[in-house]
Every structure is written in C-alpha cells, then in structure tokens.
Amino acid sequence: QVRLVESGGGLVQAGDSLRLACVGSGRTLVHATMAWFRQAPGKAREFVAGISWNIYNIEYSDSVKGRFTISRDAAANSLYLQMTNLKPEDTALYSCAAADSLLDVVPREYDFWGQGTQVTVSS
C-alpha cells in the first residue's frame, strides 16, 4: 500500500512562490513515474507536471511551463514542485500521483494518489 502525503500549500499573493512536497511511504517509488495534478472548484482534474523515474522525461502543461519546476529525490522517496510567479488561476487543490507506467497526462493512468494540498493565490 503506497501512501503519498503532500505539503507546502498555502495562501499567497500573485507573483509569489511556493514549493510543494510529496513524500511517499509503503514502498519505494524509485522506479515510479510521478506527477502533480490540480483541481479547481467546479473543474476537472488537470495535469500540471510529470517526471519519469529516471528523470529523462519531464513534461509540463502549457499553463505552467516556464513558471513551475518539478523534481524528485529518489533517496527521500519524494517529489517536489517549485512554483514561481503564481497567478490567481493557479488556485487549486494540488495532488501528487505515482504510476508504475510511462509518463502520461491522464489521471486514470496513475495508481496512487495523495489527498492534496491547497494553493490559493490572491490578486
């Protein structure tokens, strides 16, 4: 049983930065694809960024490209999301996910999910 726990969310102003973290337990995630998704109220869950197990493949959604950076620490079984120049439209519940498959932007391809951490950006 894999457990993913996110942290680092909060209430910030437009232009600020935040760093989200996701720590896994229950099994090693060294060979898992990992990703960040977000869901705003009334909207579908959307892909934010993903990283392959060997970090050779990294993808970002167009809406965050150039502002967000995804990284992972295999030794710490952790995933991170550095968010800069935050905008009000980035407000959402951010969740990390892990998959024993190739990097994909589709939520159903992921096997394990955290509960999420709320990010709220005021204008």
DSSP file with accessible surface (Angstrom, degrees, kcal/mol):
  #  RESIDUE AA STRUCTURE BP1 BP2  ACC     N-H-->O    O-->H-N    N-H-->O    O-->H-N    TCO  KAPPA ALPHA  PHI   PSI    X-CA   Y-CA   Z-CA
    1    1 A Q              0   0  204      0, 0.0     2,-0.4     0, 0.0   111,-0.0   0.000 360.0 360.0 360.0 121.1    0.0    0.0    0.0
    2    2 A V        -     0   0   12     24,-0.1     2,-0.5    22,-0.0    24,-0.2  -0.781 360.0-165.1 -94.6 134.0    1.5    3.3   -1.1
    3    3 A R  E     -A   25   0A 164     22,-2.7    22,-2.1    -2,-0.4     2,-0.5  -0.984   1.6-168.1-120.2 129.3    0.8    6.4    0.8
    4    4 A L  E     -A   24   0A   8    109,-0.5   111,-0.6    -2,-0.5     2,-0.5  -0.971   2.9-171.5-117.0 129.3    1.5    9.9   -0.6
    5    5 A V  E     -A   23   0A  60     18,-2.0    18,-2.4    -2,-0.5     2,-0.2  -0.975   6.3-158.5-126.8 119.8    1.4   12.9    1.6
    6    6 A E  E     +A   22   0A  18     -2,-0.5     2,-0.3    16,-0.2    16,-0.2  -0.619  15.6 167.1 -94.0 156.1    1.6   16.4    0.2
    7    7 A S  E     +A   21   0A  63     14,-2.3    14,-2.5    -2,-0.2   110,-0.1  -0.952  40.4  70.5-154.6 167.9    2.7   19.6    2.0
    8    8 A G        +     0   0   36     -2,-0.3    11,-0.3     1,-0.3    14,-0.0   0.345  60.6 131.3 105.6  -6.9    3.7   23.2    1.2
    9    9 A G        +     0   0   27     12,-0.1     2,-0.3     9,-0.1    -1,-0.3  -0.166  23.8 131.3 -71.3 172.7    0.4   24.7    0.1
   10   10 A G  E     -d  119   0B  29    108,-0.8   110,-2.7   107,-0.1     2,-0.6  -0.984  56.7 -61.5 169.4-173.4   -0.9   28.0    1.4
   11   11 A L  E     +d  120   0B 130     -2,-0.3     2,-0.3   108,-0.2   110,-0.2  -0.902  57.9 159.1-102.8 120.2   -2.4   31.4    0.7
   12   12 A V  E     -d  121   0B  20    108,-2.8   110,-2.9    -2,-0.6     2,-0.2  -0.850  36.9-106.7-133.7 170.6   -0.1   33.7   -1.2
   13   13 A Q  E >   -d  122   0B 127     -2,-0.3     3,-2.3   108,-0.2    73,-0.2  -0.634  50.3 -80.3 -97.0 158.0   -0.3   36.8   -3.4
   14   14 A A  T 3  S+     0   0   48    108,-2.4    73,-0.2     1,-0.3    -1,-0.1  -0.296 119.3  28.8 -55.0 135.4    0.1   36.9   -7.1
   15   15 A G  T 3  S+     0   0   41     71,-3.0    70,-0.7     1,-0.3    -1,-0.3   0.206  95.7 118.5  95.2 -14.7    3.7   36.8   -8.1
   16   16 A D    <   -     0   0   69     -3,-2.3    70,-2.4    70,-0.2    -1,-0.3  -0.197  56.4-127.2 -76.5 175.5    4.8   34.9   -5.0
   17   17 A S        -     0   0   61     67,-0.2     2,-0.3    68,-0.2    67,-0.2  -0.884  20.5-176.9-125.0 154.8    6.4   31.5   -5.0
   18   18 A L  E     - B   0  83A  29     65,-2.3    65,-3.5    -2,-0.3     2,-0.5  -0.981  15.7-146.6-144.5 153.7    5.6   28.2   -3.2
   19   19 A R  E     - B   0  82A 129     -2,-0.3     2,-0.3   -11,-0.3    63,-0.2  -0.974  15.4-160.2-125.4 117.0    7.3   24.8   -3.0
   20   20 A L  E     - B   0  81A   0     61,-2.8    61,-2.2    -2,-0.5     2,-0.3  -0.693   6.1-163.9 -92.5 147.9    5.2   21.8   -2.7
   21   21 A A  E     -AB   7  80A  17    -14,-2.5   -14,-2.3    -2,-0.3     2,-0.4  -0.955   8.7-166.7-130.3 150.4    6.5   18.4   -1.5
   22   22 A a  E     -AB   6  79A   0     57,-2.4    57,-2.5    -2,-0.3     2,-0.5  -0.975   7.2-165.2-137.6 121.1    5.1   14.9   -1.7
   23   23 A V  E     -AB   5  78A  71    -18,-2.4   -18,-2.0    -2,-0.4     2,-0.3  -0.924   8.1-152.0-112.0 130.7    6.6   12.1    0.4
   24   24 A G  E     +A    4   0A   7     53,-2.7     2,-0.3    -2,-0.5   -20,-0.2  -0.725  15.9 174.1-100.6 150.0    5.8    8.5   -0.3
   25   25 A S  E     +A    3   0A  55    -22,-2.1   -22,-2.7    -2,-0.3     3,-0.0  -0.953  52.4  54.6-145.0 163.3    5.7    5.6    2.1
   26   26 A G  S    S+     0   0   64     -2,-0.3     2,-0.3   -24,-0.2   -24,-0.1   0.000 114.2  11.9 102.1 -32.0    4.8    2.0    2.0
   27   27 A R  S    S-     0   0   86    -24,-0.2     2,-0.1    50,-0.1   -24,-0.1  -0.945  90.7 -83.5-164.9 162.1    7.1    1.1   -0.9
   28   28 A T        -     0   0   81     -2,-0.3     3,-0.2     1,-0.1    -3,-0.1  -0.432  25.8-164.3 -72.5 142.3   10.0    2.6   -2.9
   29   29 A L    >   +     0   0    2     45,-0.2     3,-1.7     1,-0.1    -1,-0.1   0.131  54.5 117.6-109.5  17.9    9.0    5.0   -5.7
   30   30 A V  T 3  S+     0   0   46      1,-0.3    -1,-0.1    44,-0.1    44,-0.1   0.866  84.6  33.5 -55.3 -39.5   12.4    4.9   -7.3
   31   31 A H  T 3  S+     0   0  122     -3,-0.2     2,-0.3     2,-0.1    -1,-0.3   0.224  98.7 107.1-104.9  17.3   11.0    3.3  -10.5
   32   32 A A    <   -     0   0    0     -3,-1.7     2,-0.3    21,-0.1    68,-0.2  -0.711  69.8-124.3 -96.5 143.7    7.7    5.0  -10.5
   33   33 A T  E     -E   99   0B   6     66,-2.7    66,-2.5    68,-0.3     2,-0.3  -0.671  35.4-163.5 -74.1 139.4    6.5    7.8  -12.8
   34   34 A M  E     +EF  98  51B   1     17,-2.4    17,-3.1    -2,-0.3     2,-0.3  -0.948  12.8 170.2-131.8 152.1    5.3   10.7  -10.6
   35   35 A A  E     -EF  97  50B   0     62,-2.3    62,-2.3    -2,-0.3     2,-0.4  -0.975  28.7-125.5-153.3 162.6    3.3   13.7  -11.4
   36   36 A W  E     +EF  96  49B   0     13,-3.3    12,-2.7    -2,-0.3    13,-1.6  -0.959  27.3 178.9-112.0 134.1    1.4   16.7  -10.0
   37   37 A F  E     -EF  95  47B   0     58,-3.0    58,-2.7    -2,-0.4     2,-0.3  -0.866   8.4-158.5-123.2 163.2   -2.2   17.3  -10.8
   38   38 A R  E     -EF  94  46B  10      8,-2.5     8,-3.2    -2,-0.3     2,-0.4  -0.984   5.9-163.1-142.0 154.7   -4.5   20.1   -9.7
   39   39 A Q  E     -E   93   0B  81     54,-1.7    54,-2.4    -2,-0.3     6,-0.2  -0.951   5.0-161.4-142.0 119.4   -8.2   20.6   -9.4
   40   40 A A    >   -     0   0   23      4,-0.4     3,-2.3    -2,-0.4    52,-0.1  -0.624  46.2 -77.2 -91.7 155.7  -10.0   23.9   -9.0
   41   41 A P  T 3  S+     0   0  117      0, 0.0    -1,-0.1     0, 0.0     3,-0.1  -0.271 118.0   7.8 -55.3 130.4  -13.6   24.0   -7.7
   42   42 A G  T 3  S+     0   0   95      1,-0.2     2,-0.3    -3,-0.1    -3,-0.0   0.502 112.7 101.1  78.1   3.5  -16.1   23.0  -10.4
   43   43 A K  S <  S-     0   0  150     -3,-2.3    -1,-0.2     1,-0.0     2,-0.1  -0.821  75.8-102.1-120.7 161.3  -13.4   22.0  -12.8
   44   44 A A        -     0   0   83     -2,-0.3    -4,-0.4     1,-0.1     2,-0.2  -0.378  47.6 -91.5 -75.3 155.5  -11.9   18.7  -13.9
   45   45 A R        -     0   0   91     -6,-0.2     2,-0.4    -2,-0.1    -6,-0.2  -0.483  50.4-161.0 -64.3 135.3   -8.6   17.5  -12.5
   46   46 A E  E     -F   38   0B  84     -8,-3.2    -8,-2.5    -2,-0.2     2,-0.2  -0.946  19.9-109.8-128.1 148.3   -5.7   18.6  -14.8
   47   47 A F  E     +F   37   0B  19     -2,-0.4   -10,-0.2    58,-0.3     3,-0.1  -0.478  33.0 171.9 -69.4 136.2   -2.2   17.6  -15.3
   48   48 A V  E     -     0   0B   0    -12,-2.7    13,-2.5     1,-0.4     2,-0.3   0.760  61.2 -23.4-109.9 -53.7    0.4   20.1  -14.1
   49   49 A A  E     -FG  36  60B   0    -13,-1.6   -13,-3.3    11,-0.2    -1,-0.4  -0.980  54.7-167.5-161.4 150.6    3.8   18.4  -14.4
   50   50 A G  E     -FG  35  59B   0      9,-2.2     9,-2.1    -2,-0.3     2,-0.4  -0.977   3.0-162.9-144.5 157.0    5.2   14.9  -14.5
   51   51 A I  E     -FG  34  58B   3    -17,-3.1   -17,-2.4    -2,-0.3     7,-0.2  -0.999  19.4-127.1-144.4 134.1    8.6   13.2  -14.3
   52   52 A S    >   -     0   0   11      5,-2.5     3,-1.7    -2,-0.4   -19,-0.1  -0.307  35.0-103.3 -75.1 168.0    9.8    9.8  -15.3
   53   53 A W  T 3  S+     0   0  124      1,-0.3   -21,-0.1   -22,-0.2    -1,-0.1   0.851 124.4  42.0 -63.1 -32.2   11.6    7.5  -12.9
   54   54 A N  T 3  S-     0   0   50    -23,-0.1    -1,-0.3     3,-0.0   -23,-0.1   0.302 108.0-124.7 -98.0  10.6   15.0    8.2  -14.5
   55   55 A I  S <  S+     0   0   98     -3,-1.7    -2,-0.1     2,-0.2     3,-0.1   0.507  81.5 116.0  57.1  12.4   14.2   12.0  -14.9
   56   56 A Y  S    S+     0   0  200      1,-0.2     2,-0.5    -5,-0.0    -1,-0.1   0.769  71.1  51.9 -76.3 -24.6   14.9   11.8  -18.6
   57   57 A N        +     0   0   68      2,-0.0    -5,-2.5     0, 0.0     2,-0.4  -0.957  65.5 164.6-120.2 116.7   11.3   12.6  -19.4
   58   58 A I  E     -G   51   0B  71     -2,-0.5     2,-0.4    -7,-0.2    -7,-0.2  -0.997   9.5-176.0-131.0 134.9    9.7   15.7  -17.9
   59   59 A E  E     -G   50   0B  74     -9,-2.1    -9,-2.2    -2,-0.4     2,-0.3  -0.972   5.6-170.2-133.1 148.8    6.5   17.4  -19.1
   60   60 A Y  E     -G   49   0B  53     -2,-0.4   -11,-0.2   -11,-0.2     2,-0.1  -0.966  29.3-110.9-131.1 150.8    4.6   20.5  -18.1
   61   61 A S    >>  -     0   0   21    -13,-2.5     4,-1.4    -2,-0.3     3,-1.4  -0.460  35.0-114.6 -72.0 154.6    1.2   21.8  -19.0
   62   62 A D  T 34 S+     0   0  136      1,-0.3    -1,-0.1     2,-0.2     3,-0.1   0.832 113.0  63.1 -60.6 -30.6    1.3   24.9  -21.2
   63   63 A S  T 34 S+     0   0   55      1,-0.2    -1,-0.3     3,-0.0   -15,-0.1   0.711 114.8  28.9 -71.7 -18.9   -0.2   26.9  -18.4
   64   64 A V  T X> S+     0   0    0     -3,-1.4     3,-2.5   -16,-0.2     4,-2.2   0.491  84.9 126.7-117.3  -7.1    2.7   26.4  -16.0
   65   65 A K  T 3< S+     0   0  120     -4,-1.4     4,-0.1     1,-0.3   -16,-0.0  -0.281  80.9  16.9 -57.6 130.8    5.6   26.0  -18.4
   66   66 A G  T 34 S+     0   0   80      2,-0.5    -1,-0.3     1,-0.1     3,-0.1   0.251 125.5  58.6  90.3 -12.3    8.4   28.4  -17.5
   67   67 A R  T <4 S+     0   0   23     -3,-2.5    17,-1.7     1,-0.2     2,-0.3   0.689  98.4  53.7-116.2 -32.9    7.0   29.1  -14.0
   68   68 A F  E  <  -C   83   0A   3     -4,-2.2    -2,-0.5    15,-0.2     2,-0.4  -0.827  59.8-164.4-108.9 148.1    6.9   25.7  -12.4
   69   69 A T  E     -C   82   0A  79     13,-2.5    13,-3.1    -2,-0.3     2,-0.3  -0.991   5.9-156.2-133.3 124.8    9.7   23.1  -11.9
   70   70 A I  E     +C   81   0A   5     -2,-0.4     2,-0.3    11,-0.2    11,-0.2  -0.764  21.6 161.7 -97.7 143.5    9.2   19.5  -11.0
   71   71 A S  E     -C   80   0A  47      9,-1.7     9,-3.1    -2,-0.3     2,-0.3  -0.960  19.0-151.9-151.9 166.8   11.9   17.5   -9.3
   72   72 A R  E     -C   79   0A  36     -2,-0.3     2,-0.5     7,-0.2     7,-0.2  -0.983  10.8-150.8-144.4 155.5   12.3   14.3   -7.4
   73   73 A D  E   > -C   78   0A  70      5,-2.4     5,-2.3    -2,-0.3     4,-0.5  -0.933   9.0-169.7-127.3 102.7   14.6   12.8   -4.8
   74   74 A A  T > 5S+     0   0   50     -2,-0.5     3,-1.2     1,-0.2   -45,-0.2   0.890  87.0  54.9 -62.3 -40.6   14.8    9.1   -5.1
   75   75 A A  T 3 5S+     0   0  104      1,-0.3    -1,-0.2     2,-0.1   -45,-0.0   0.848 114.2  41.2 -62.6 -31.9   16.6    8.6   -1.8
   76   76 A A  T 3 5S-     0   0   39     -3,-0.4    -1,-0.3     2,-0.1   -52,-0.3   0.403 105.0-128.2 -95.4   1.3   13.9   10.5    0.0
   77   77 A N  T < 5 +     0   0   26     -3,-1.2   -53,-2.7    -4,-0.5     2,-0.3   0.889  66.1 137.2  53.4  41.6   11.1    8.9   -1.9
   78   78 A S  E   < -BC  23  73A   7     -5,-2.3    -5,-2.4   -55,-0.2     2,-0.3  -0.858  47.0-158.6-128.7 156.9    9.9   12.4   -2.6
   79   79 A L  E     -BC  22  72A   0    -57,-2.5   -57,-2.4    -2,-0.3     2,-0.3  -0.958  15.8-165.4-130.0 145.2    8.5   14.6   -5.3
   80   80 A Y  E     -BC  21  71A  38     -9,-3.1    -9,-1.7    -2,-0.3     2,-0.4  -0.917  14.2-162.0-132.5 157.2    8.6   18.4   -5.4
   81   81 A L  E     -BC  20  70A   0    -61,-2.2   -61,-2.8    -2,-0.3     2,-0.6  -0.900   8.6-160.9-140.4 108.5    7.0   21.3   -7.3
   82   82 A Q  E     -BC  19  69A  68    -13,-3.1   -13,-2.5    -2,-0.4     2,-0.5  -0.825  14.4-167.5 -87.8 120.2    8.7   24.7   -7.3
   83   83 A M  E     +BC  18  68A   0    -65,-3.5   -65,-2.3    -2,-0.6     2,-0.3  -0.948   8.9 175.7-115.4 124.5    6.1   27.3   -8.3
   84   84 A T        +     0   0   51    -17,-1.7   -67,-0.2    -2,-0.5   -68,-0.2  -0.821  59.7  21.6-122.8 164.6    7.1   30.8   -9.1
   85   85 A N  S    S-     0   0   88    -70,-0.7    -1,-0.2    -2,-0.3   -68,-0.2   0.910  84.1-158.3  46.2  51.1    5.2   33.9  -10.4
   86   86 A L        -     0   0    1    -70,-2.4   -71,-3.0    -3,-0.2   -70,-0.2  -0.263   7.4-157.8 -64.3 146.0    1.9   32.4   -9.1
   87   87 A K    >   -     0   0   77    -73,-0.2     3,-2.5    -3,-0.1     4,-0.3  -0.860  30.9-110.0-121.7 156.7   -1.3   33.6  -10.6
   88   88 A P  G >  S+     0   0   50      0, 0.0     3,-1.9     0, 0.0    33,-0.4   0.854 117.4  63.2 -55.0 -32.7   -4.9   33.6   -9.3
   89   89 A E  G 3  S+     0   0  129      1,-0.3   -49,-0.0    31,-0.1    -3,-0.0   0.577  89.4  69.2 -72.0  -6.3   -5.7   31.0  -11.9
   90   90 A D  G <  S+     0   0    1     -3,-2.5    -1,-0.3    31,-0.0     2,-0.2   0.534  70.4 121.6 -83.5  -6.0   -3.2   28.6  -10.2
   91   91 A T    <   +     0   0   39     -3,-1.9     2,-0.3    -4,-0.3    29,-0.2  -0.395  41.0 106.2 -61.5 123.8   -5.6   28.4   -7.3
   92   92 A A  E    S- H   0 119B   1     27,-2.1    27,-2.7    -2,-0.2     2,-0.6  -0.968  76.1 -78.4-178.5 171.7   -6.5   24.7   -6.8
   93   93 A L  E     -EH  39 118B  61    -54,-2.4   -54,-1.7    -2,-0.3     2,-0.5  -0.858  48.1-150.4 -89.7 119.5   -6.0   21.6   -4.8
   94   94 A Y  E     -EH  38 117B   0     23,-2.8    23,-2.4    -2,-0.6     2,-0.4  -0.834  17.0-177.8 -99.5 127.5   -2.7   20.1   -5.8
   95   95 A S  E     -E   37   0B   6    -58,-2.7   -58,-3.0    -2,-0.5     2,-0.3  -0.946  18.1-140.3-124.2 144.1   -2.2   16.4   -5.6
   96   96 A a  E     -E   36   0B   0     -2,-0.4    18,-2.1   -60,-0.2     2,-0.3  -0.721  21.6-170.9 -99.0 154.9    0.8   14.2   -6.3
   97   97 A A  E     -EI  35 113B   0    -62,-2.3   -62,-2.3    -2,-0.3     2,-0.4  -0.979  10.1-154.5-143.5 154.2    0.4   10.8   -8.1
   98   98 A A  E     -EI  34 112B   0     14,-2.1    14,-2.1    -2,-0.3    13,-1.5  -0.967  10.3-175.0-133.1 147.4    2.5    7.8   -8.8
   99   99 A A  E     -E   33   0B   0    -66,-2.5   -66,-2.7    -2,-0.4     2,-0.6  -0.999  30.9-140.2-142.9 145.2    2.3    5.2  -11.6
  100  100 A D  S    S+     0   0   86     -2,-0.3     2,-0.3   -68,-0.2   -68,-0.1  -0.364  86.6  65.5 -94.3  50.6    4.1    2.0  -12.5
  101  101 A S  S    S-     0   0   48     -2,-0.6   -68,-0.3   -68,-0.1    -2,-0.2  -0.895  96.4 -57.1-155.1-177.8    3.9    3.0  -16.1
  102  102 A L  S    S-     0   0  153     -2,-0.3   -69,-0.1     1,-0.2    -2,-0.0  -0.245  70.1 -77.7 -71.8 158.7    5.2    5.6  -18.6
  103  103 A L        +     0   0   19      2,-0.1     2,-0.3   -53,-0.0    -1,-0.2  -0.291  61.1 168.6 -57.1 131.3    4.6    9.3  -18.1
  104  104 A D        -     0   0   55     -3,-0.1   -45,-0.1     2,-0.1    -3,-0.0  -0.982  40.5-142.1-146.1 153.3    1.1   10.3  -19.0
  105  105 A V  S    S+     0   0   67     -2,-0.3   -58,-0.3   -58,-0.1    -2,-0.1   0.451  75.4  98.9 -94.4  -1.6   -1.1   13.4  -18.6
  106  106 A V    >   -     0   0   40      1,-0.1     3,-1.8   -60,-0.1     4,-0.2  -0.767  67.5-145.4 -93.1 124.4   -4.2   11.3  -18.0
  107  107 A P  G >  S+     0   0   39      0, 0.0     3,-2.1     0, 0.0    -1,-0.1   0.840  94.7  64.2 -56.7 -36.5   -5.2   10.9  -14.3
  108  108 A R  G 3  S+     0   0  200      1,-0.3    -3,-0.0    -3,-0.0    -2,-0.0   0.658  90.3  68.3 -67.2 -12.3   -6.6    7.4  -14.7
  109  109 A E  G <  S+     0   0   73     -3,-1.8     2,-0.4   -10,-0.0    -1,-0.3   0.552  84.9  88.7 -80.3  -6.2   -3.1    6.2  -15.7
  110  110 A Y    <   -     0   0   11     -3,-2.1   -11,-0.2    -4,-0.2     3,-0.1  -0.774  57.1-166.2-101.1 138.8   -1.9    6.8  -12.1
  111  111 A D        +     0   0   90    -13,-1.5     2,-0.4    -2,-0.4   -12,-0.2   0.753  69.8  41.7 -92.4 -29.8   -2.2    4.1   -9.5
  112  112 A F  E     -I   98   0B  51    -14,-2.1   -14,-2.1  -111,-0.0     2,-0.3  -0.973  62.3-175.7-130.6 140.2   -1.6    6.1   -6.3
  113  113 A W  E     -I   97   0B  70     -2,-0.4  -109,-0.5   -16,-0.2   -16,-0.2  -0.966  17.0-137.8-136.1 146.6   -2.8    9.5   -5.1
  114  114 A G        -     0   0    8    -18,-2.1  -109,-0.2    -2,-0.3     3,-0.1  -0.425  32.6-110.2 -89.5 175.1   -2.3   11.8   -2.2
  115  115 A Q        -     0   0  173   -111,-0.6  -110,-0.1     1,-0.2   -20,-0.1   0.686  61.0-123.1 -80.8 -21.1   -5.0   13.8   -0.5
  116  116 A G        -     0   0   20   -112,-0.2     2,-0.4   -20,-0.1   -21,-0.2  -0.050   9.0-113.4 101.9 158.9   -3.7   17.1   -1.8
  117  117 A T  E     - H   0  94B  21    -23,-2.4   -23,-2.8  -110,-0.1     2,-0.3  -0.999  31.4-120.5-133.3 134.2   -2.6   20.4   -0.5
  118  118 A Q  E     - H   0  93B  85     -2,-0.4  -108,-0.8   -25,-0.2     2,-0.5  -0.585  22.9-169.9 -82.5 132.0   -4.5   23.7   -1.2
  119  119 A V  E     -dH  10  92B   0    -27,-2.7   -27,-2.1    -2,-0.3     2,-0.5  -0.989   5.6-177.6-118.2 124.1   -2.9   26.5   -3.0
  120  120 A T  E     -d   11   0B  50   -110,-2.7  -108,-2.8    -2,-0.5     2,-0.5  -0.992   5.6-167.7-125.8 124.3   -4.7   29.8   -3.1
  121  121 A V  E     -d   12   0B   6     -2,-0.5     2,-0.3   -33,-0.4  -108,-0.2  -0.955   7.8-156.3-116.2 119.0   -3.4   32.8   -5.0
  122  122 A S  E      d   13   0B  47   -110,-2.9  -108,-2.4    -2,-0.5    -2,-0.0  -0.668 360.0 360.0 -94.1 150.5   -4.9   36.2   -4.3
  123  123 A S              0   0  137     -2,-0.3    -1,-0.1  -110,-0.2   -36,-0.0  -0.334 360.0 360.0 -88.0 360.0   -4.8   39.0   -6.9
